[in-house]
Amino acid sequence: MIPTFIRAYEASADIAGYRIVMFSDAASSNKIAQANSTTAASLGVSDAMGADLGGMCDVHRDGLISVELGGTVTAGAPLTSDADGKAIAAVAAGGTTIRIIGFADEPGIAGDVVDAFLSPALLHQ
């Protein structure tokens, strides 16, 4: 793991380690929760410890970091969040826009913790 930017945020729900996180109520606060969809306002990846509800969670916002996979990915694949904040391969269907958190630095299958290069962006088809 070679992070370049880490920031702590208060958790509005329990957050597991190595999960993609999002702002849980962006209009009212900067508290975070695990991301829950391909369109979630993902901002980074939780550290290995995650956080309990109300605790502080270190979030990697940039750099080469570890993330847990929710499906099979190939090296170089763009990554987005599944319903549990796990990284899955991002595939935009016609006329849709999804958020990506970055790119897989190595291949893996569901349950693996792999390195990813964070580079948040939108993927539009």
BELKATA-V507948 format. One record per residue. SS is DSSP state (helix for helix, strand for strand, loop for the rest). PSI is psi as a letter, one per 40 degrees, with the letter a starting at -180 (999 if undefined). OMEGA is omega in radians with two decimals (NA if undefined). Layout:
ss=SS psi=PSI omega=OMEGA
ss=SS psi=PSI omega=OMEGA
//
This chain:
ss=loop psi=h omega=-3.13
ss=strand psi=g omega=-3.11
ss=strand psi=i omega=3.06
ss=strand psi=e omega=3.12
ss=strand psi=h omega=3.13
ss=strand psi=h omega=3.10
ss=strand psi=i omega=3.12
ss=strand psi=h omega=3.09
ss=strand psi=i omega=3.05
ss=strand psi=h omega=-3.13
ss=strand psi=h omega=3.09
ss=loop psi=e omega=3.10
ss=loop psi=i omega=3.07
ss=loop psi=h omega=3.13
ss=strand psi=h omega=3.09
ss=loop psi=i omega=3.09
ss=loop psi=i omega=3.08
ss=loop psi=f omega=-3.12
ss=loop psi=i omega=3.03
ss=strand psi=h omega=-3.13
ss=strand psi=i omega=-3.13
ss=strand psi=i omega=2.96
ss=strand psi=h omega=-3.07
ss=loop psi=d omega=3.10
ss=loop psi=g omega=-3.01
ss=loop psi=d omega=-3.13
ss=loop psi=d omega=-3.03
ss=loop psi=d omega=-3.07
ss=loop psi=i omega=3.04
ss=loop psi=f omega=3.04
ss=loop psi=i omega=-3.07
ss=strand psi=i omega=3.03
ss=strand psi=i omega=3.06
ss=strand psi=h omega=3.06
ss=loop psi=i omega=-3.04
ss=loop psi=e omega=3.12
ss=loop psi=i omega=3.12
ss=loop psi=e omega=-3.13
ss=loop psi=e omega=-3.13
ss=loop psi=i omega=3.14
ss=loop psi=g omega=-3.07
ss=strand psi=h omega=-3.11
ss=strand psi=e omega=-3.13
ss=strand psi=a omega=-3.09
ss=strand psi=h omega=3.12
ss=strand psi=i omega=3.08
ss=loop psi=a omega=-3.07
ss=loop psi=d omega=-3.07
ss=loop psi=d omega=-3.07
ss=loop psi=a omega=3.13
ss=strand psi=i omega=3.00
ss=loop psi=i omega=3.06
ss=loop psi=h omega=3.13
ss=loop psi=e omega=3.12
ss=loop psi=i omega=3.10
ss=strand psi=h omega=-3.12
ss=strand psi=h omega=3.03
ss=strand psi=h omega=-3.10
ss=strand psi=h omega=3.05
ss=strand psi=h omega=-3.08
ss=strand psi=e omega=-3.05
ss=strand psi=i omega=3.03
ss=strand psi=a omega=3.11
ss=strand psi=h omega=-3.03
ss=strand psi=i omega=3.11
ss=strand psi=i omega=3.13
ss=strand psi=i omega=3.10
ss=strand psi=h omega=-3.12
ss=strand psi=i omega=3.06
ss=loop psi=e omega=-3.14
ss=loop psi=a omega=-3.13
ss=loop psi=h omega=3.07
ss=strand psi=i omega=3.06
ss=loop psi=i omega=3.08
ss=loop psi=h omega=3.14
ss=loop psi=e omega=-3.12
ss=loop psi=h omega=3.03
ss=strand psi=i omega=-3.06
ss=strand psi=i omega=3.04
ss=strand psi=a omega=-3.07
ss=strand psi=i omega=2.94
ss=loop psi=a omega=-3.08
ss=loop psi=e omega=-3.12
ss=loop psi=e omega=-3.13
ss=loop psi=e omega=3.09
ss=loop psi=i omega=-3.10
ss=strand psi=h omega=3.05
ss=strand psi=i omega=3.11
ss=strand psi=h omega=-3.13
ss=loop psi=h omega=3.09
ss=loop psi=h omega=3.14
ss=loop psi=h omega=3.05
ss=loop psi=i omega=-3.11
ss=loop psi=h omega=3.09
ss=loop psi=e omega=-3.14
ss=loop psi=i omega=3.05
ss=strand psi=h omega=3.08
ss=strand psi=i omega=3.12
ss=strand psi=h omega=3.01
ss=strand psi=i omega=-3.13
ss=strand psi=d omega=-3.13
ss=strand psi=a omega=-3.04
ss=strand psi=h omega=3.11
ss=strand psi=h omega=3.10
ss=loop psi=e omega=3.12
ss=loop psi=i omega=3.12
ss=loop psi=i omega=3.08
ss=strand psi=i omega=3.12
ss=loop psi=i omega=-3.12
ss=loop psi=h omega=3.14
ss=loop psi=d omega=3.09
ss=loop psi=i omega=2.97
ss=strand psi=h omega=-3.06
ss=strand psi=i omega=3.06
ss=strand psi=i omega=3.08
ss=strand psi=i omega=3.06
ss=strand psi=h omega=-3.12
ss=strand psi=h omega=3.11
ss=strand psi=g omega=-3.06
ss=strand psi=i omega=-3.11
ss=strand psi=i omega=3.03
ss=strand psi=i omega=3.10
ss=strand psi=h omega=-3.07
ss=strand psi=h omega=3.11
ss=loop psi=999 omega=NA
//
